Amino acid sequence: MAPPAPAPEFHDNSNNSSETNVESSTLPSRANNGAGFDTRNSATPLTDNESNSPPATMPSIFKRARSKLGINGTVAVLAFKGALAPTIATAMYQSKAVADVYFNFGYLTTVVSILTVTFLPRGKFMLNMSISVLLICLAMAMVLLGQYAGIKARQHTTPVGASPDIALGYNPSSAAVNATFLMLNLFGIHSLRAARPAFSIPAIGYNLFVLLGFTYAPQMTTVSSSLKFLRDMFYSFLTGQAIGTGVSLFVIPISSRKVFFGEAVGFLQSRRGLLKDQLAFVEALEYAQMECATHPHTRLPSRAGSGADRIRDESEESKNKNLYNQKASSLKASSAALLALGGKLREDVVFAKREIAFGYFQSKHIHEMHKLFMKILVPIVGFSTITDISERLNYRFCIDMKRPEGLDSLNCEEEGEIENAEWAELIKPLYALLKPLVQVLDDSILHVLILLKFVPNHDRTKARSKKSMDGLGRDGASSSRDIEKGDGIKPGDIGFGDYLNKKIDGYRAERTENLKKWAAERGLSSIFQESQERAHLPPDPNEGMYSRHGNSRKKRFSERINLIFYMEYLMYSVSKAILAVIRCVESRVTDGTLERRQFIFPSHKTVIKLMKGLIYDEESNPGIDKAGRIGADGPEHLPPKNSWQAFGDRLRVIPKFFGSGSAKFGARVTIASMSIAIMAFLHQTQSFFIGQRVVWGIVIICLGMNPTTGSAVFTLITNLGATALATVAAFINWYIVGRQTAGIIVVLFLFLMIYFYFLVRYPRFLVAIASGAITHVLIVGYELQVRVEGTKAATGTGQVFYEIYLLATYQLLAVAGGVVIAYIFTIFPIPVTEGYVLRRGLGDSLSLLANCVSSTTSTVDHRLQSKEGDMSLHSSPGWVLEKSRHDILEKQFALLTSMRRNLSFMDWGLSCGGDFPKQAYSSIMDEIQRIVNFLAVINFATETFTAAREETPSPAWLTEFAQSRPETSIEEHKTASLLILISASIRNGKPLPPYIEVPSNSHLSKQVHGDQADIITFENLNEPGFRALAAIKLAQSCVADSLSRIVEPVRELVGEVDFGYHIVDSNEQG
């Protein structure tokens, strides 16, 4: 079942700087991680030079409270904008001239202005507003048609010459017609809301319009009265939308381009911080294998050391372990934060390119910049996996270090210490060379920020006098040292890209020579080859335990070398990606792009893509129904043989729609709504329904009904709590100012700011906060409306007038009833649990993973064999593979997000029987995410093969290696086949077949052995693409390892078919 759109996430930062941005706006950046225009928020110094600084003063209570609540300039502005529109609508209606225009629907103007969500960025707001206006116009047409049909039904069923009580009273035919129209409209809009999340917010207004229009429709006796009623209501809706539009566009406007560039600043600043974390992790990687053997620096020269020395050594060893764990955790957290910000960039760039603006960058420039940012993001994904790879290697190391029987324990300990010493000798030189490179990369990112005018370009002489040789200043400027003594180049100077390129090439050459010399001194130039030759062979049973232990040591050495190459390749890729960003920005400076503003309009292609996205939902909710299928049209139908069968194929879309999850959800909401709305169409309850405002209970049903039981319980509790608090707030709002109109409106504004503050800070409670705000506005707004119009006019539509203490109570009961009814029909007649949805989603995710593995395998082959073709042609194999892979990844990310959301609601659902295996599902999802990350690294690494072939001359090793590899066979696709089998098993809840064999050797790994294995040596270390080969091999071995970690929990969940026949002795049973 397709759920409604999740609550939008709003990210804020604590930056209030007003530095110059490339897009004019007065609002500070809304970066995800606290980084904004002021670089002081990005703590990226490589050394700590603040030990002598004076202690910081204690912040005041007000500042501490503001920090604790997360209130900053951005949050305050967003809350202010959200509260301003309904306040204006409420104040405007206090004029008698205005009130006469809207009859007694003035309070609807305030409610609709809340639903416009005015604090959204301009691109998102205009999309929502455009859809909302179209839906309101459609709702007006539908209600007008329904009321007209009801009036005609009344006229045709009323006897000629009937008394006024009969002619103008209740008419069952009119009520039945309007009830039917209401059901069809509710089903249609909620099916659309479930299938197209982009319609979620606009659908609320449509629901409200048709509910009010059709529940009041049985009272309409003439076409003229119907037209007047609908005109007043239509004007109220359009006025509320107009007020919201005015506030969004003219009061502290927030453009989508502004949001994108603010997030871009946060992304770059966070990348600077991540460079520091990566460097610190590389330094601590020396202690990654301390769990199984004593580190050489803490080893005693003799086993007969004193007890004090042993305790000191153990303390130092424990300290080193903690240091590694701390650095690994810091790297994971920083990488996760940056990847989350990258996801926000990917989402907001779509709206930034669609927006009409007056600025520097055109849509193609934003697209190019975002594409380059994504090139930086992929190596970050790869580097975030190093901690996981290190843990896997450490686990294997621990297994191998277990003393074989007959092998002296002292020799094993000494051998482990020797191996740790070798590992330290690999890490220390790497760290020594990475440290200056990381400093240059940090300066390079600062260079980009300066050229884009995101940070000021401080005077270099002033910076030199205030900063040390190695540190980075608090304001984010470069260190005071000369970046390259003699040439005077510094961040902000055109040509800095050439300097960075020189540094990258110098680092690569020096690192290559160091590795070659290190290997030659130890006679290890051929160990990489020998260990590879035996890596894919089964163990020899005639081999002695000493020989097997020695081969295990060679294998560990090969894995460690691969890990070193993996890290070096990723850092090299990051360096090249940052260089590409510098080239792009410098080109924008030199061609004058940043010197002139112009009106910018979305391209024709962007508009067409937007329309297709709304119709087919290709961007916001990628599904799995488009997964590839060959040679079949479903298990129940053969391919059509004639035009009549082809026409019948198209007709199958109709039952497919009514059997879809979105249609089922629409039917469930319709039934729940009509269980209350039926009172509006029955003679005995019609007046009660209108007089007691029961319609707002149905509005809450439509607003907060959920497709699954766990989220329904969460919504039930939060909605009831928020509505009760809103009722209390309405009492306070009314009485605290002595019931004076001006004071009531001012206090209403303050309360609305509180509602929108919680909405910005805690978007998970969107439905509950919206219910509370609407309840508050309805209570206060209606009472103010009565003051303006008088009791007679306010009760003209049949509503009973109550004082606020009664009105608030009845309103609370109506809303509470709607919340309870929504929950009842979520679990009745058949509850849809999070567990069911999660199991189906996990099966779909594994199926997509199989497609992704297959696509990656084909990509490796195509790029090695140079069979991609012209990537500018959409018909080329390379372009088709890339497009397919991107579509699969988008679907995979959407599914993983949905599954994690469902998993978070598991604790809220009602459970019968045993506990849900939450840990097993969580571990499978984590392994799927890891495999996706490794596949992303593989796809990224294979791009170097294509780039290497374009060089002159083309690398000889790559040509020979590609020629030595056989074509892909069925063996290489066993991983994808196994994933498809697991997917079908868990999706349908069927047991796995017995004797499943998990592929242990990856497609590429097997090809580096054999006659051409001498190509994979240290001699080709500096050749283009060589280190990428090691990165691919290591990533593929981790994919195989993760696959084995998926099979076992799946087997525990679904079981395994047992074909054995067991005879049980009856005596044993007794």
KOLBAGU-47792 format. One record per residue (C-alpha): x, y, z; residue in three letters. Coordinates in steps of 0.2 Angstrom, whole numbers, plus 5000, padded with zeros to 4 digits. Layout:
BEGIN
XYZALA ...
end
This chain:
BEGIN
500050005000MET 500750174995ALA 500750285010PRO 500350475010PRO 501850585008ALA 502950595023PRO 503050755032ALA 504250875024PRO 505950895033GLU 506451075037PHE 508351095042HIS 508951245050ASP 510651315056ASN 511251425069SER 512051555058ASN 511451725057ASN 512851805046SER 512451915033SER 513951885021GLU 513651915003THR 512851774993ASN 512651754974VAL 510751754976GLU 510051914984SER 509051885000SER 508951945018THR 508751765025LEU 510351675031PRO 510751505024SER 509751355029ARG 511151235029ALA 510851065036ASN 512351045048ASN 512451215055GLY 513651285042ALA 513151445034GLY 513951595026PHE 515051635041ASP 516451505041THR 516751515059ARG 515451385061ASN 516551265052SER 517951205064ALA 519251135052THR 520951175059PRO 522151025057LEU 522951065073THR 522351135090ASP 523151305093ASN 521851365106GLU 522651305121SER 523251475127ASN 521651565123SER 520651635138PRO 519251535144PRO 517551565137ALA 516251665147THR 514751575152MET 513251615141PRO 511751705148SER 510151605153ILE 509251675138PHE 510551615126LYS 510651445134ARG 508751425133ALA 508751485115ARG 510151355111SER 509251215120LYS 507651255111LEU 508551265094GLY 507851445091ILE 508951545079ASN 508651675066GLY 508151545053THR 506851465064VAL 506151625070ALA 505951685052VAL 505051525047LEU 503851535062ALA 503551715059PHE 503051685040LYS 501951545044GLY 501051635058ALA 500851795048LEU 499651745034ALA 498251675046PRO 498451825057THR 498251945042ILE 496651845037ALA 495951855054THR 496252045056ALA 495552085039MET 493951995043TYR 493652115057GLN 493052245044SER 491252245041LYS 491452285023ALA 492552125021VAL 491452015031ALA 489952055020ASP 490951985005VAL 491251815013TYR 489551795022PHE 489951685036ASN 491451585029PHE 492751715034GLY 493551585046TYR 493951475031LEU 495051615025THR 496151595040THR 496151405039VAL 496651405021VAL 498051525024SER 498751405036ILE 498751265023LEU 499751365011THR 501351335022VAL 502051505017THR 503751475024PHE 504251345011LEU 505551394998PRO 504851484983ARG 504951344971GLY 504151214982LYS 502851344988PHE 502351394970MET 502151204965LEU 501051174980ASN 500051334977MET 499851304958SER 499151124962ILE 498051194976SER 497251324965VAL 496951194951LEU 496151074964LEU 495051204972ILE 494451254955CYS 494151074951LEU 493251054968ALA 492151204964MET 491651124948ALA 491250954956MET 490251034970VAL 489351144958LEU 488950994947LEU 488350884962GLY 487251024970GLN 486451054953TYR 486150874951ALA 485450864969GLY 484251014965ILE 483650934949LYS 483350774959ALA 482350874972ARG 481350954958GLN 480950794949HIS 480350704965THR 479350844973THR 477550844968PRO 476850994959VAL 475951114971GLY 476851034987ALA 476851145002SER 478451245006PRO 478851125021ASP 478950985008ILE 479651084993ALA 481051165004LEU 481251035017GLY 482250875017TYR 482350775001ASN 483050605001PRO 483450594982SER 484450754983SER 485350694999ALA 485750524990ALA 486450614975VAL 487550724985ASN 488150584996ALA 488650484980THR 489650634973PHE 490450654990LEU 491050474990MET 491750484973LEU 492650644976ASN 493450574993LEU 493950414984PHE 494750504970GLY 495750634980ILE 496350504993HIS 496850384980SER 497850524971LEU 498550584987ARG 499250404991ALA 499950384973ALA 500650554971ARG 501450624987PRO 501650794978ALA 499750814980PHE 499750784999SER 499650965005ILE 498551034991PRO 497350884994ALA 496850955011ILE 496051105003GLY 495150994991TYR 494450885005ASN 493851035015LEU 492951115000PHE 492050954995VAL 491550915013LEU 490851085016LEU 490051094999GLY 489150924999PHE 488650915017THR 487751085015TYR 487051034998ALA 485450945004PRO 484951115011GLN 485051194993MET 483351214985THR 483751324971THR 485151354959VAL 485351534964SER 485551494982SER 486851364977SER 487851484967LEU 487851614981LYS 488351484994PHE 489751414983LEU 490351584977ARG 490651644995ASP 491551485000MET 492551494984PHE 493051674987TYR 493551625005SER 494751494998PHE 495551594985LEU 495751744997THR 496651635009GLY 497751564996GLN 498151744989ALA 498651805007ILE 499751655009GLY 500551694992THR 500851874996GLY 501651835012VAL 502751695004SER 503351804990LEU 503551974998PHE 503851955017VAL 505651895019ILE 505651795003PRO 506551625003ILE 507051564985SER 507351384982SER 509051444974ARG 509451524990LYS 509151364999VAL 510151264987PHE 511651384988PHE 511451385007GLY 511551195007GLU 513051204995ALA 513951315007VAL 513551195021GLY 514151045010PHE 515751125006LEU 516051185024GLN 515651005031SER 516850935018ARG 518251035026ARG 517750965043GLY 517650785035LEU 519450805028LEU 520050835046LYS 519050675052ASP 519750575038GLN 521450625041LEU 521250585060ALA 520550415056PHE 522050375045VAL 523150415059GLU 522150305071ALA 522050165058LEU 523750105065GLU 522750035080TYR 521349955070ALA 521949775074GLN 522349795092MET 520949675098GLU 521849515094CYS 523749555096ALA 524849665106THR 525349825097HIS 527249825094PRO 527449995103HIS 526749925119THR 527649755118ARG 528849715131LEU 530649655126PRO 530449505137SER 529049405143ARG 529649425161ALA 529249605163GLY 528649675179SER 526849685184GLY 526849885184ALA 527549875166ASP 526249755161ARG 524849865168ILE 525650025160ARG 525649935143ASP 523849875145GLU 523350045149SER 524150115134GLU 523449985123GLU 521750015129SER 521950205126LYS 522450165108ASN 520950055106LYS 519850195112ASN 520650325101LEU 520350215086TYR 518550185091ASN 518250375094GLN 519050425077LYS 517950285068ALA 516350345077SER 516750525072SER 517150485054LEU 515450385053LYS 514450535061ALA 515250665049SER 515050555034SER 513250525038ALA 512850705041ALA 513750755024LEU 512750615015LEU 511150675022ALA 511550855016LEU 511950784999GLY 510250704999GLY 509450875003LYS 510550954989LEU 509850814977ARG 508050854982GLU 508251044982ASP 509151064965VAL 507651014956VAL 506651164963PHE 508151274961ALA 508151234942LYS 506351264940ARG 506251434948GLU 506051604940ILE 507351714948ALA 508451864945PHE 510251814949GLY 511951754942TYR 511751574938PHE 510651494925GLN 509851324927SER 511251234917LYS 512551314929HIS 511651244944ILE 511451074936HIS 513351074932GLU 513751124950MET 512650994958HIS 513350864946LYS 515150904952LEU 514550904971PHE 513950724968MET 515650684961LYS 516350734978ILE 514950634987LEU 515250464980VAL 517050454987PRO 516350505003ILE 515150355002VAL 516750254999GLY 517750325013PHE 516250295025SER 516450115022THR 518250105027ILE 517750085045THR 516649935040ASP 518049865029ILE 519349885043SER 518149785055GLU 517949645043ARG 519849635040LEU 520049635059ASN 518849495061TYR 519749395048ARG 521349435057PHE 520749375073CYS 520149215066ILE 521849185057ASP 522749235073MET 521949085083LYS 523448975086ARG 523348815076PRO 523548655086GLU 525348605086GLY 525948785083LEU 526948865097ASP 525949005105SER 527449115107LEU 527849105089ASN 526049155085CYS 526149305097GLU 527749365089GLU 527149345072GLU 525549445076GLY 526749585083GLU 527749575067ILE 526249595056GLU 525649745067ASN 527249825064ALA 527149805046GLU 525349875046TRP 526050025056ALA 527450045043GLU 526050055029LEU 524950185039ILE 526250305045LYS 527050355028PRO 525250375021LEU 524750495035TYR 526350595033ALA 525950625015LEU 524150645017LEU 524250785030LYS 524950925018PRO 523850865004LEU 522250885016VAL 522851055020GLN 522951105002VAL 521251024999LEU 520551125013ASP 521251285005ASP 520551234989SER 518751224996ILE 519051395004LEU 519551454987HIS 517851394980VAL 516951484994LEU 517851644991ILE 517651644972LEU 515751614974LEU 515751754987LYS 515151645001PHE 516551705012VAL 517551865012PRO 519351865005ASN 520351925020HIS 521952015017ASP 523351885016ARG 524551985026THR 523352015040LYS 523051825041ALA 524851785041ARG 525251895056SER 523851815066LYS 523951635062LYS 525251495065SER 526151395052MET 525051235053ASP 523351295059GLY 521751355051LEU 520951515057GLY 519351525066ARG 518551625052ASP 518951485040GLY 520351575031ALA 521951485026SER 523451455037SER 524651595038SER 526051495029ARG 526451535011ASP 525551405002ILE 526951384990GLU 528451494994LYS 528951604980GLY 527351604969ASP 526251694981GLY 524651594976ILE 523251594989LYS 521451554990PRO 520451674980GLY 521751694966ASP 521351634948ILE 522551494944GLY 522351404961PHE 521751254952GLY 523351234943ASP 524251244959TYR 523151104966LEU 523350994951ASN 525251014954LYS 525050964972LYS 523950814968ILE 525250744954ASP 526650774966GLY 525750674980TYR 525350534968ARG 527150514962ALA 527950524979GLU 526750404986ARG 527050284972THR 528950284974GLU 528750264992ASN 527650104990LEU 528850034977LYS 530350064988LYS 529549995003TRP 529049834994ALA 530749814985ALA 531649825002GLU 530649685009ARG 530649574993GLY 528749594992LEU 528549644974SER 527849474969SER 526849434985ILE 525349534979PHE 525349424964GLN 525649264973GLU 524349294986SER 523149334972GLN 523549174963GLU 523049074978ARG 521549184984ALA 520349094973HIS 520948914975LEU 520248794988PRO 521448745002PRO 522648594999ASP 522248455011PRO 524048395009ASN 524748565014GLU 525448575031GLY 524848685045MET 526348795044TYR 526148815025SER 524248855027ARG 524648985041HIS 525949065029GLY 524749075015ASN 523449155027SER 524749285031ARG 525049325012LYS 523149345010LYS 523049465025ARG 524549565017PHE 523549575000SER 522049635009GLU 522949765018ARG 523749825002ILE 522049834994ASN 521449935009LEU 522850055007ILE 522550074988PHE 520650094992TYR 520950245003MET 522250314991GLU 521150304977TYR 519650384986LEU 520750524992MET 521450544974TYR 519650544968SER 519150674980VAL 520550784976SER 520150774957LYS 518350804961ALA 518750964971ILE 519951014956LEU 518450994944ALA 517351114955VAL 518851244956ILE 518951234937ARG 517051264935CYS 517051404947VAL 518551494940GLU 517751474922SER 516151564929ARG 517251704936VAL 518251724920THR 516751724908ASP 515951864918GLY 514451754925THR 514751824943LEU 514752004937GLU 513052024930ARG 511251984935ARG 509951924924GLN 508151864924PHE 508251674923ILE 506851564917PHE 506651374918PRO 507051284901SER 505751204891HIS 506451034895LYS 506351074914THR 504551114912VAL 504050964902ILE 505050854915LYS 504050944929LEU 502350904921MET 502850714918LYS 503450704936GLY 501750764942LEU 500850644931ILE 501950494932TYR 502750534948ASP 504450484942GLU 505450594954GLU 504550594971SER 503950414973ASN 504950294962PRO 504150124963GLY 504749954959ILE 503449914946ASP 504549964932LYS 505849834936ALA 506449744920GLY 505549584914ARG 506049484898ILE 504949364888GLY 503349374899ALA 501749474901ASP 501349414918GLY 500949234924PRO 499149244918GLU 499349314900HIS 500349284885LEU 500949424874PRO 499449494863PRO 499349424846LYS 498149544838ASN 497449724840SER 495949654850TRP 497049574863GLN 498149734863ALA 496549834867PHE 496149714881GLY 497849734888ASP 497549914890ARG 495849884899LEU 496849784912ARG 497449954919VAL 495749984926ILE 495649824938PRO 497449854941LYS 497150024948PHE 495649974959PHE 496749834966GLY 498249944969SER 498750004987GLY 498250184983SER 496550134978ALA 496350024994LYS 496850175005PHE 495650294996GLY 494250164999ALA 494750155017ARG 494750335020VAL 493050355010THR 492250225021ILE 492850305037ALA 492350475032SER 490550425026MET 490350335043SER 490150505050ILE 489650605034ALA 488050495032ILE 487250605046MET 487250755034ALA 486150655022PHE 484850585034LEU 483250675039HIS 483450635058GLN 485250695060THR 485550825046GLN 485150975057SER 486250905072PHE 487750875059PHE 487651055053ILE 487251135070GLY 488651055080GLN 489951065066ARG 490250885065VAL 491050905048VAL 492750955056TRP 492850775063GLY 492850715045ILE 494150845040VAL 495250775054ILE 494950595047ILE 495550655030CYS 496950745037LEU 497650615048GLY 497150445042MET 498650325040ASN 498850165030PRO 499650055044THR 499250025062THR 500750085070GLY 500750255063SER 498850255066ALA 499150235085VAL 500550375084PHE 499350485075THR 497950445087LEU 498950495103ILE 499750645095THR 498150715088ASN 497150695104LEU 498550775114GLY 498850925101ALA 496950955100THR 496750955119ALA 498151075121LEU 497551185107ALA 495851195116THR 496651255132VAL 497751385121ALA 496151445113ALA 495351485131PHE 496951575136ILE 496951665119ASN 495251725122TRP 495251775141TYR 497051825144ILE 496751995136VAL 495052025143GLY 494151975127ARG 494752125118GLN 494852095099THR 496452185096ALA 497352085110GLY 496551925104ILE 497251945087ILE 499051985094VAL 499051835106VAL 498351725092LEU 499851775082PHE 501051725096LEU 500151555098PHE 500251525079LEU 502151565080MET 502251425093ILE 501351305082TYR 502451345067PHE 504051335078TYR 503551155083PHE 503151115065LEU 504851185059VAL 505851095073ARG 504850935073TYR 504150895056PRO 503650715062ARG 502150795071PHE 501550885056LEU 499750815056VAL 499550835075ALA 500251015074ILE 499051055059ALA 497550985069SER 497951085084GLY 498251245074ALA 496651225064ILE 495651185080THR 496351345089HIS 495951455073VAL 494151385072LEU 493751415090ILE 494451595090VAL 494051635072GLY 492151595074TYR 491951695090GLU 492751845082LEU 491651815066GLN 490051825077VAL 490651985084ARG 490752065066VAL 489251985058GLU 488051965073GLY 487251805079THR 485851805066LYS 487051805051ALA 488251685059ALA 486851555061THR 486151585044GLY 486851415037THR 486151315052GLY 487651325064GLN 487151345082VAL 487951485091PHE 488851445107TYR 489951545119GLU 491751505118ILE 491851385133TYR 490451275125LEU 491051295107LEU 492851245112ALA 492151085121THR 491051035106TYR 492451065094GLN 493650955104LEU 492350815105LEU 492150825086ALA 493950815082VAL 494250685095ALA 492850585087GLY 493650605070GLY 495350545077VAL 494550385085VAL 493550345069ILE 495150365059ALA 496050235070TYR 494550115070ILE 494450105051PHE 496350085050THR 496249925059ILE 494549875053PHE 494049765044PRO 495849705040ILE 497349795049PRO 498849835038VAL 500249815050THR 502049895048GLU 502649715048GLY 501749665033TYR 502249825023VAL 504049805029LEU 504149625024ARG 503449665006ARG 504649815005GLY 506149715010LEU 505749594996GLY 505549734984ASP 507249804990SER 508149644988LEU 507449624970SER 508049804966LEU 509749754973LEU 509849614961ALA 509549724947ASN 510849844954CYS 512149704955VAL 511749644938SER 511949824931SER 513549854940THR 514249684933THR 513849744915SER 514549914918THR 516249844924VAL 516249734908ASP 515749874896HIS 517050004903ARG 518449874904LEU 518149824886GLN 517749994880SER 515949954874LYS 515050094881GLU 514850184865GLY 514550374863ASP 513850424880MET 512950574872SER 511750464862LEU 510350394872HIS 510350234863SER 512150194867SER 512450044879PRO 513350144892GLY 512050284893TRP 510650144894VAL 511550064908LEU 511950224918GLU 510150284916LYS 509450114922SER 510750114937ARG 510150284942HIS 508350244942ASP 508650084952ILE 509650174965LEU 508250314967GLU 506950174969LYS 508150084982GLN 508450244992PHE 506550284992ALA 506150104998LEU 507550105012LEU 506850275018THR 505050205018SER 505650045027MET 506550135041ARG 505050245044ARG 503950095045ASN 505250015057LEU 505150165068SER 503250145070PHE 503449955075MET 503349995093ASP 501750095091TRP 500749955083GLY 499749825092LEU 500549655092SER 499749485094CYS 500849335097GLY 502749335097GLY 503849495095ASP 504249565078PHE 506049515073PRO 506549695072LYS 508349665074GLN 508449545059ALA 507549665048TYR 508649805053SER 510249705050SER 509649655033ILE 509249835028MET 510949885035ASP 511849755024GLU 510749815009ILE 511349995012GLN 513149935013ARG 513049834997ILE 512249984988VAL 513750094995ASN 515049964988PHE 514149954972LEU 514250144970ALA 516150144973VAL 516350004960ILE 515350104947ASN 516250264952PHE 517950174951ALA 517650104933THR 517450274927GLU 519350294928THR 519550154915PHE 518550264902THR 519550414907ALA 521150314906ALA 520850254888ARG 520550434883GLU 522350474888GLU 523750474875THR 524550354875PRO 523250234882SER 523950134897PRO 524649964891ALA 524149874907TRP 522349914905LEU 522349854887THR 523149694891GLU 522149664907PHE 520449694897ALA 521049574883GLN 521449434896SER 519749434904ARG 518449314897PRO 516649364893GLU 515449364907THR 514649194910SER 513249134921ILE 514449114936GLU 514649294937GLU 512749324939HIS 512449204953LYS 512449344965THR 510949424956ALA 510049254955SER 510249224973LEU 509549394978LEU 508049374967ILE 507749204975LEU 507849284992ILE 506749424987SER 505349314981ALA 505549204997SER 505349345009ILE 504049444999ARG 502949294998ASN 503349225015GLY 503949055008LYS 505448955014PRO 507048955006LEU 507648804996PRO 508948695004PRO 510748695000TYR 510948874995ILE 512648914990GLU 513249094993VAL 514449154980PRO 516149184988SER 517149244973ASN 516749414964SER 516749424946HIS 518249534944LEU 519249454958SER 519349294948LYS 520049374933GLN 521649444941VAL 522349264942HIS 523049164928GLY 524249194913ASP 524149384914GLN 524249404933ALA 525949484931ASP 525049634925ILE 524449664943ILE 526149714951THR 526849864959PHE 527749914943GLU 526049984936ASN 525550074952LEU 525650244945ASN 524750194929GLU 522950274927PRO 521650174934GLY 522750044943PHE 522250084960ARG 520450084955ALA 520649904951LEU 521149864969ALA 519649974975ALA 518449874964ILE 519149704970LYS 519049754989LEU 517249824986ALA 516749664977GLN 517449554991SER 516449655004CYS 514849634993VAL 515049444994ALA 515349455013ASP 513749565015SER 512749445004LEU 513149305016SER 512649415031ARG 510949435022ILE 510549245019VAL 510749195037GLU 509449315044PRO 508249285030VAL 508349095033ARG 507949125051GLU 506449235046LEU 505649115032VAL 506448955036GLY 507148825024GLU 506248675015VAL 506648505022ASP 506448365010PHE 507148235023GLY 506048095030TYR 506248075048HIS 505647925058ILE 505347955076VAL 505247805088ASP 503647805098SER 504647745113ASN 505847895112GLU 504248005112GLN 503647925128GLY 
end
